[in-house]
Amino acid sequence: MTERLDQPREIGYRVRLYYDPEAFGRFSERFARFLGTARFIVYMTVFVAVWLLWNLFAPVTFDPYPFIFLTLMLSLQASYAAPLILLAQNRQADRDRVQYEQDKTAAERNQAEIEYLTREIAALRMAIGEVATRDYIRSELQRLQEELGGEPARSCGAGSEDPR
């Protein structure tokens, strides 16, 4: 039977397994972190050694010399480990990307603040250059008083009552 495009599809029941992607991702990161430790190497070495010794020297063996079952188990472990490690690496790459974006935003904000403060400091330097200082005003007053023929103005130094 051909589906008609002018009518909606009938909804059928589908079996879907639900899993929490975040929990599965955290599990994959813990698993990948464990696989990268010396403890895992020691555990795996001890496991393989016990397996080999048992199947070589025990009176009852379950995996004779070519150790096909051991090979199958190690292949199965590797086939599960590789995708979990890749998932953990992808999650880390996503976190690194987000951290990079946050760092970039912070760096741009800091750069803008530095440029603003630089402009403000330049404006203050220019304003200070235009401000008449106390010594400049004092010297101008003394020059004017001398031009008018009066006594020189008293210096406002130490011991003066008014320090301005």
N, C-alpha and C positions, 0 to 999 in steps of 0.2 A: 504494500500500500504506500502510495506517495503522500508525503505531507503536503498539506495545503498551506500556502504562504499567506493567505488572506484570513486565516483563523489561528487563534493562539494555540500553542501546544497544550496537550493534556499534561497535567502535573503527575509525574510518577514518583514512586517512593524510591529513594536512593539511600543506600547504607553508606554513611560517612563516619569515619572515626574522628572523634574530637580530641585534640590535644592542645595544650597551652604552649604556643610557640616560645614565649618568654621563659617558661620553666624548662622546656626542652633545650633552649639555647644556653641557659645557665648550667644545665647538666652537661652539655657538650663542652662547655668551657672548663668545668671541673675535670671532666674525663681527659680532655686534651692536656690540661695542666698536669694531671697525674701521669700521663704517658710520657711526659717530658722530664721525669725525675729519675734519679738514680735508684730510688726505692722500687719503681716499676721494673727497671732492668734487673735488679736483684731478685725480685719476686718471680719474674718470668724465667730467669736463669735457674732458680731453684726448682720451679715447676717442671721445666724441661728436663733438668738433671734427674729429678725424682722419677719422672715418667720413663726416661731412658733406662735408669738403673732398675726400676721395677720390672719393666718389660724385657730386660736382658737377663736378670738374675733371679727373679721370683719364680717359684714353682708354678704358679698360675699366672699366665699373661693374658692381657686382653687386646694388645696391639703388638703383634710380632714384628720382627726385624725391619722391614721397610718403613715401619712406623707411619702407615698411611693415615690412621686416625689422628695422630699428632699433627701431621701435615695439614689435614683437613681443619683441625681446630685452630691452628695458627693462621691458616688462610682466612678462616671465618673471622677471627679476631682482627686481622688486618683489614678485611673488607668492611667491618663496622668502624674501625678506628679512623680510617682515611676520611670518610665523609664527616664524621664528628669533628675531626681536627679542622677540616675545611670550613665547617659551620662556625667553629670557634674563631677561626681567622677572619671570616667575613664579619662576624659581630665586632671583633676588635677593630677591623678596618672602618666599620661604621662609626664606632666610638671615636676613633682617631680623626675621622672626617668631621664629626661634630665638634670635637675639641679644636681642630684646626680653624673651623669657621668662627668659633667663639674667640680664639686667640687673635684671629685676623680682625674681628670686630673691635676687640679691646685695643689692639695696636692702632687701628684707625682712629679710635676715640682718643687714645693717648696722643697720637700725632696731632690731631686737631686741637687738643688742649695745649700742647707745647707751642703750636703756632700762635694760638690766641695769647698765651702768656708772653711769647716773644714780641708780638705786636704791642701788648700792654707795656712791657718794659721799654720798648723803643719810644712809645708815646710819653712815658714818664720821663725818660732821658731828655726828650725834646722839650717837655714842659719845664723841667728843672733848668735847662739851659736858658729859658726865657724868664725865669723868676729872678727878681732882683734880690740879692743877698743882703744881709745886714751890713757887711763891710762895704759893699758897693754903695748902698744908700748913705752910709756914714761919710764915705769919701766925697760923694756928690754934695752933701750938705756942707762939708768943710770947704769945698771948692767954691760953692755959692756964697758962703759967708765971707770968704777971703775976697771974692769979687766985689761984694757989697762994702767991704772995708771994715768989717766988724771983727770982734775977737774970734779966734778959732774956737770951734765948738768943743766942749768937754768930752773926752773919750769915755765911753761906757765900758770900762774895764773892771778889774777886780776892785772890790771895796765900794763899788757903786751901789746905790740903793735900788735902782731900777735896772735889772739885767737886760731889758729889751733894748 
